[in-house]
């Protein structure tokens, strides 16, 4: 592998070239300061150690009782998987699938894949392993999977659920609850260490360029870059696939990109209306059933004296989705109107974009709260909680706003 690295910034479109980094250092874009490449100390060993520990705690989280709920001598005990299964039994298969994917399957898939690929980078030092088509396909999917890992969001949702039902009955936590807390922290740490560009460069070195593109801009059609593996190509109208990972290469097309981003954002706005008008969940006790919307749930928590939890739910379920939709609309409108800003102003817009992309997933807290309460509070004849029609609508709001932010090409805002 050459000791020179060529990277095109995915946020502003400028190509930079730098020497291969030593351990514990990183390279940033000189224009927008986005991290182009980072090399942690003991990169491979650290990731594999955290990933293995994460998988062990995940198995423990699924094996033992998660928590129990007791009122007037009647008790209910659940495992982590039962929280998923109960939503499926109550005809909320889509939310059950979302919960299973975001908390169990996709994190496990990510962790196992990370162990595999980092072990391959260790073998690369002694010989060159030939990657199969399956291995290349899995490596491509990891960057798509990463935004949907919501173990940390689920943990906060569980804590909110505990405070919500603590006033109704006695709640005790099982071994799996504590194991899951450790699992969530280990997964977050593992995700922060995994560097996809580093893996690609070690396993499949980038193809060399026949002429320099340093300083060229993606917006001016001076080069093409793969959004999956980061391979930089000389611009060619006939080139349609990446020469390294063979995915379709996207050209700079602000009009089409903004149309898709706007369509997804408007879809989320449409779903936001029923998400706030209809009940998020129903509480049935002694033969009577009462529904509560998101705002009504916040008011109940506030009247119970759980002020921090009420503020968390209000922030995550009302303010964050609304603020994100307004911020994205503001960003898209200005991107369409201007299509290219000076560095200082573009940097300000980029900060808005980064914040909205980061906070969007935390709105899923309310969905996870509903899932835990529905699974735990099922005392037939005495008390039960069921998901309301707003739960699916609100999940759609979160998903479509996340997709809209991910699809938006931030290079549009740069000259």
Beta strands, then each sheet from edge to edge (+ up, - down):
strand 1: 4-8
strand 2: 15-19
strand 3: 25-28
strand 4: 35-39
strand 5: 67-71
strand 6: 74-78
strand 7: 170-173
strand 8: 223-225
strand 9: 232-234
strand 10: 281-285
strand 11: 288-292
strand 12: 378-379
strand 13: 383-387
sheet 1: 1+ 2-
sheet 2: 3+ 4-
sheet 3: 6+ 5- 7+
sheet 4: 8+ 9-
sheet 5: 11+ 10- 13+ 12-
end
